[in-house]
Amino acid sequence: MTFQTMLDRARKYERQGRAEEAAGAYASAAQDAEARGDRASAVAVRARLARARAAGGRVDEAPRVLDGAERAAAALPAGPQVRATLDGQAAHVLAAAGRTGDAARRAWGAMAAFRSVQDHGRADVAGVHAARLIVRDAGARAAVGPLRDLLARMPPGGDGHRRVAALLADAERRPDRDHDVLVTDPGGAAWGRLAAALAVGAHLAVGNGVPWNTLSTPDGARDDRVLLERDWGITDAAGWRESIDRLLDAENCDPAIQMVLDQRGRGTDPHGWRAAIVAWCRERDISDETIQRVVALSESIRRYEARFRADGLLAPDGRVESVYAYDFGRAVNMARWGLNAGYCDAEEAEKCVLVAGHRANQVYGSWTSFSAGYVLGRMLRFDEGEFGEWYERSLAGHRILADDPASPWRRMAWG
């Protein structure tokens, strides 16, 4: 197998999110280059290997591989091309290790070095990466000054300039907080089936202050692995697969909630609804204690719906028909976390997002009905009838998505 074939294979694996296989292919390509005495190519490929190791979760090993490439580069004749390549890959490795400030500086250096050798395409890529790292490191409002400086160093009219300008505009209009904000990645999906499916996960993306319209955020790989272990107990691909399947099948929420909602069709007034719930339970020999619990659940739902109507989450005569939205919305984000954590590849993550979007469309008839179902599911899980912070933040997310002109819910029709 030729060096170029090995390199092409490694890049293909990388695009597919198959980090371990990409790392193996890069290692083989580096060995081939070293055996032929092509030290410059070996350095460049070793740097790519370090990035692949970081993307695969080997954040301790990746810096060691990068250090080896740096030492090898020091023995080569000085030149901006090698430095640009090293800086560009180092930015990804450092970001994966949580050193976003250092990563931003290396990405900026890569942009300048690529620009000096007239490689404007790669300079733009490095510049956009630097901009994203600056926002992540400093926060949107504090990033405004550095983003303006960065933008001034990019030739107007190019794709890189356009994307950094969009990040700057977003930073300038965002409130001084890193949560409950609408963030749109200028390089992410903007229209079409995938974008609409990603928008099903926008509630949680807004709450976390992350872009709603992209799946792969490799610089956040370490954070997503921590999140999955801390909040979901997921430490491997099998655990991720089990969790996302339950979300896609709407089996993560308490099944009693949907049963209670379904009985409302047999009696819409409170008394009739309670009677329908009791009758359903009696038909199945369910204990009196459980019957009391599910009847109380119907009362909680009525209180939440009344508040939803007062706050504009529901129409004056509206009601929630299903809480499956809470599972479908989280499934989109679970796909993102799994991809970034290395528990699935890009193709599988996208497939899961599309399934979540399709199933949401089958259950709901509008963005607003989907949102009400999502919020009710979340409240019954966490809020305990307090209408506290969980409710206030969920309501804020709904209003952002329903009212902001840049929201995907305003720009794309449901279904």
C-alpha positions in Angstrom: 0.0 0.0 0.0 1.4 3.4 -1.0 1.9 6.3 1.4 -0.8 8.3 -0.3 -3.3 5.4 -0.1 -2.6 5.0 3.7 -3.1 8.8 4.1 -6.3 8.8 2.1 -7.6 5.9 4.2 -6.8 7.7 7.5 -8.6 10.8 6.4 -11.6 8.8 5.3 -11.8 7.2 8.7 -11.4 10.6 10.3 -14.3 12.0 8.4 -16.4 9.1 9.4 -15.7 9.6 13.1 -13.7 6.4 13.3 -10.9 7.8 15.4 -9.1 4.6 16.4 -8.9 3.3 12.8 -7.8 6.7 11.6 -5.0 6.7 14.2 -3.8 3.2 13.1 -3.7 4.3 9.5 -1.8 7.5 10.3 0.7 5.5 12.4 1.3 3.3 9.4 1.7 6.3 7.0 4.2 7.9 9.4 6.3 4.8 9.6 6.3 4.6 5.8 7.5 8.2 5.5 10.2 7.7 8.1 11.4 4.5 6.3 11.7 6.5 3.1 13.6 9.3 4.8 10.7 11.8 4.2 11.0 13.5 7.5 8.8 16.5 6.7 5.9 14.2 5.8 6.5 12.1 8.8 6.2 15.1 11.1 3.0 16.2 9.5 1.4 12.7 9.7 2.6 12.3 13.3 0.8 15.5 14.1 -2.4 14.2 12.5 -1.9 11.0 14.5 -1.8 13.0 17.7 -5.1 14.6 16.7 -6.7 11.3 16.0 -5.6 9.9 19.4 -7.2 12.9 21.1 -10.4 12.5 19.1 -10.5 8.8 20.2 -10.4 9.8 23.8 -6.7 9.2 24.4 -6.0 12.6 25.8 -3.0 11.6 27.8 -1.3 9.8 24.9 -2.0 12.5 22.3 0.3 15.2 23.8 3.1 12.7 23.9 2.7 12.0 20.2 2.5 15.7 19.5 5.7 16.3 21.5 7.5 13.7 19.4 6.4 15.5 16.2 7.5 18.8 17.7 11.0 17.5 18.5 11.3 15.9 15.0 10.3 19.2 13.4 13.0 21.1 15.4 15.6 19.1 13.5 14.2 20.1 10.1 15.1 23.3 8.2 13.0 26.1 9.4 9.9 26.7 7.3 6.4 28.0 7.7 4.7 25.0 6.2 5.8 22.5 8.8 5.0 25.0 11.6 1.6 25.7 10.2 0.7 22.0 10.1 2.0 21.4 13.7 0.2 24.5 15.0 -3.1 23.4 13.3 -3.0 19.9 14.7 -1.7 21.0 18.1 -4.8 23.3 18.5 -7.1 20.2 18.3 -4.9 18.2 20.7 -4.8 21.0 23.3 -8.5 21.7 23.0 -9.3 18.0 23.6 -7.1 18.2 26.8 -9.1 21.2 28.0 -6.4 23.8 27.3 -8.6 26.0 25.1 -6.6 29.2 25.5 -3.4 27.5 24.4 -5.3 25.8 21.6 -6.7 29.1 20.3 -3.2 30.6 20.2 -1.9 27.6 18.2 -4.8 27.8 15.7 -4.2 31.5 15.3 -0.5 30.8 14.6 -1.5 28.1 12.0 -3.7 30.7 10.3 -0.8 33.1 10.0 1.7 30.5 8.8 -0.6 29.1 6.2 -1.4 32.6 5.0 2.4 33.3 4.6 2.7 30.4 2.1 -0.5 31.5 0.3 -2.4 28.4 1.4 -5.6 30.5 2.0 -8.0 27.6 2.2 -6.2 26.0 5.2 -5.6 29.4 6.6 -9.3 30.0 6.7 -10.0 26.7 8.3 -7.4 27.5 11.0 -8.9 31.0 11.5 -12.4 29.7 12.0 -11.1 27.1 14.5 -9.3 29.8 16.4 -12.5 31.9 16.5 -14.5 29.0 17.9 -11.8 28.3 20.5 -11.7 31.9 21.6 -15.4 31.9 22.2 -15.2 28.7 24.1 -12.3 29.8 26.2 -13.4 33.4 27.0 -17.2 33.3 26.6 -19.1 35.1 24.0 -19.0 38.6 25.4 -15.3 38.6 26.3 -14.5 37.1 22.9 -15.8 40.1 21.0 -12.4 42.0 21.1 -10.2 39.1 20.0 -12.7 38.1 17.3 -12.6 41.6 15.9 -8.8 41.4 15.8 -8.8 38.0 14.2 -11.3 39.1 11.6 -9.2 42.1 10.7 -6.4 39.7 9.7 -8.5 37.7 7.3 -9.0 38.7 3.7 -12.6 39.9 3.1 -14.8 38.0 0.8 -13.6 34.5 1.7 -15.5 31.7 3.4 -13.4 32.0 6.5 -14.0 35.7 6.8 -17.8 35.1 6.5 -17.9 32.5 9.1 -15.8 34.4 11.7 -17.9 37.5 11.0 -21.0 35.4 11.8 -19.4 34.2 15.1 -18.5 37.8 15.9 -22.1 38.9 15.2 -23.5 36.2 17.4 -21.1 37.1 20.2 -22.0 40.7 20.0 -25.8 40.1 20.3 -25.6 37.4 23.0 -26.4 38.2 26.6 -23.6 38.0 29.1 -24.1 34.4 30.0 -23.1 31.0 28.6 -26.5 29.3 28.9 -30.1 29.8 27.7 -28.8 31.3 24.5 -29.4 30.4 20.8 -26.1 29.5 19.2 -25.9 28.7 15.5 -22.7 27.3 13.9 -22.2 29.2 10.6 -20.7 26.0 9.2 -23.4 23.7 10.4 -26.6 22.5 8.8 -28.9 25.4 8.1 -31.8 23.9 6.0 -33.1 20.5 5.1 -34.0 17.2 6.7 -30.9 17.0 9.0 -31.2 20.6 10.2 -34.9 20.1 11.0 -34.0 16.9 13.0 -31.2 18.7 14.8 -33.7 21.4 15.8 -35.7 18.8 17.7 -32.7 18.8 20.1 -32.6 22.6 20.3 -34.2 22.9 23.7 -31.2 21.3 25.4 -28.7 23.0 23.0 -30.1 26.4 24.0 -30.0 25.5 27.7 -26.4 24.5 27.4 -25.3 27.3 25.2 -24.0 25.1 22.4 -24.7 25.2 18.6 -28.0 23.4 17.8 -27.1 22.7 14.2 -23.9 20.7 14.3 -23.1 17.2 15.6 -19.3 17.0 15.6 -17.6 19.2 18.1 -14.3 17.3 18.7 -12.8 20.1 20.8 -15.5 19.2 23.4 -14.8 15.5 23.4 -13.4 15.4 26.9 -16.3 17.4 28.3 -18.9 15.1 26.6 -17.3 11.9 28.0 -17.4 13.4 31.5 -21.0 14.5 30.9 -22.1 11.0 29.8 -20.4 9.3 32.7 -21.6 11.8 35.3 -25.2 12.3 34.2 -26.0 9.0 32.4 -23.5 6.4 33.8 -22.2 5.8 30.2 -18.6 4.8 29.9 -18.5 2.8 26.6 -20.2 2.4 23.2 -22.5 -0.4 24.5 -23.9 1.8 27.2 -24.4 4.7 24.8 -26.2 2.4 22.4 -28.6 1.2 25.0 -29.3 4.7 26.2 -30.0 6.2 22.8 -32.2 3.3 21.8 -34.3 3.8 24.9 -34.6 7.5 24.0 -35.5 6.9 20.4 -38.1 4.4 21.5 -39.5 6.9 24.0 -38.8 4.5 26.9 -36.7 6.8 29.2 -39.6 8.7 30.7 -41.9 7.2 33.3 -44.5 5.2 31.2 -47.2 6.2 33.7 -47.1 9.7 32.4 -48.1 8.7 28.8 -50.7 6.3 30.1 -52.3 9.1 32.1 -52.3 11.5 29.1 -53.8 8.8 26.9 -56.7 8.3 29.2 -57.8 11.9 28.8 -59.4 10.9 25.5 -62.0 8.9 27.5 -62.9 11.8 29.7 -61.8 15.4 29.2 -63.1 17.0 32.4 -61.1 16.4 35.6 -63.6 14.1 37.1 -64.0 12.1 33.9 -60.2 11.9 33.4 -59.7 10.6 36.9 -62.4 8.0 36.4 -60.9 6.9 33.1 -57.5 6.4 34.8 -59.0 4.4 37.7 -60.9 2.2 35.3 -57.8 1.5 33.2 -55.9 0.6 36.4 -58.8 -1.6 37.7 -58.9 -3.5 34.4 -55.3 -4.5 35.0 -55.5 -5.3 38.8 -53.2 -2.4 39.6 -52.8 -1.7 43.3 -54.7 1.1 45.1 -51.4 2.7 46.1 -50.3 3.0 42.4 -53.8 4.2 41.4 -53.5 7.0 43.9 -50.1 7.9 42.5 -51.2 8.1 38.9 -54.3 10.0 39.7 -52.1 12.5 41.6 -50.0 12.7 38.5 -53.0 13.8 36.4 -53.5 16.7 38.9 -49.8 17.7 38.5 -50.3 17.7 34.7 -53.4 19.9 35.0 -51.4 22.4 37.1 -48.5 22.5 34.7 -50.9 22.9 31.7 -52.6 25.8 33.4 -49.3 27.5 34.0 -48.2 26.7 30.4 -51.3 28.5 29.1 -50.7 31.5 31.3 -47.0 31.7 30.1 -47.8 31.1 26.4 -46.4 27.6 26.2 -49.9 26.4 25.3 -52.8 28.1 23.6 -55.7 29.1 25.9 -57.5 25.8 25.1 -54.3 23.8 24.5 -53.2 20.6 26.3 -50.2 18.3 26.1 -50.9 15.0 24.3 -47.5 13.3 24.8 -44.2 13.7 26.6 -42.3 11.7 24.1 -40.7 15.0 23.0 -38.5 14.9 26.0 -37.0 11.6 24.9 -36.7 12.6 21.2 -35.1 15.9 22.1 -32.5 14.3 24.3 -31.8 11.6 21.7 -30.5 14.3 19.3 -28.1 15.5 22.0 -27.2 11.9 23.0 -26.1 11.4 19.3 -23.9 14.5 19.5 -22.4 13.4 22.8 -21.8 9.9 21.6 -20.0 11.0 18.5 -17.8 13.5 20.4 -17.0 10.9 23.0 -16.0 8.3 20.4 -18.8 5.9 21.1 -20.2 6.1 17.6 -19.2 7.3 14.2 -20.6 10.3 12.3 -22.9 8.2 10.1 -24.5 6.5 13.1 -24.9 9.8 14.9 -26.6 11.4 12.0 -28.9 8.3 11.5 -30.0 8.6 15.2 -30.8 12.3 14.8 -32.9 11.7 11.7 -34.8 8.9 13.4 -35.5 11.2 16.4 -36.7 13.9 14.0 -38.9 11.5 12.1 -40.5 10.1 15.2 -41.1 13.5 16.7 -42.9 14.5 13.4 -45.1 11.4 13.7 -46.3 12.3 17.2 -46.6 16.1 17.1 -48.1 18.6 14.7 -46.0 21.7 15.4 -42.9 23.1 17.0 -45.1 24.6 19.8 -46.8 21.3 20.6 -43.5 19.5 20.6 -42.0 22.1 22.9 -44.9 21.8 25.4 -44.5 18.0 25.5 -40.7 18.4 26.0 -41.1 20.9 28.8 -43.8 18.8 30.6 -41.7 15.7 30.4 -38.8 17.7 31.9 -40.9 19.2 34.7 -42.3 15.9 35.7 -38.8 14.5 36.0 -37.1 17.4 37.9 -39.4 20.3 39.0 -41.7 18.5 41.5 -44.4 21.1 41.1 -42.3 23.9 42.4 -42.2 26.0 39.2 -38.6 26.8 40.2 -35.4 27.2 38.2 -36.1 24.1 36.1 -39.3 25.6 34.9 -38.0 29.2 34.5 -35.1 28.0 32.3 -37.2 25.7 30.3 -39.7 28.5 29.7 -36.8 30.8 28.7 -35.6 28.2 26.2 -39.1 27.9 24.7 -39.4 31.6 24.3 -36.0 31.9 22.6 -36.8 29.2 20.2 -40.4 30.4 19.5 -39.6 34.2 19.3 -36.0 34.7 18.1 -36.0 35.4 14.3 -32.8 33.4 14.0 -34.4 30.3 15.6 -34.7 27.2 13.5 -38.3 26.9 14.7 -39.0 30.3 13.1 -37.1 29.5 9.9 -38.2 25.9 9.2 -41.7 24.5 9.0 -42.6 21.6 11.2 -42.4 18.2 9.5 
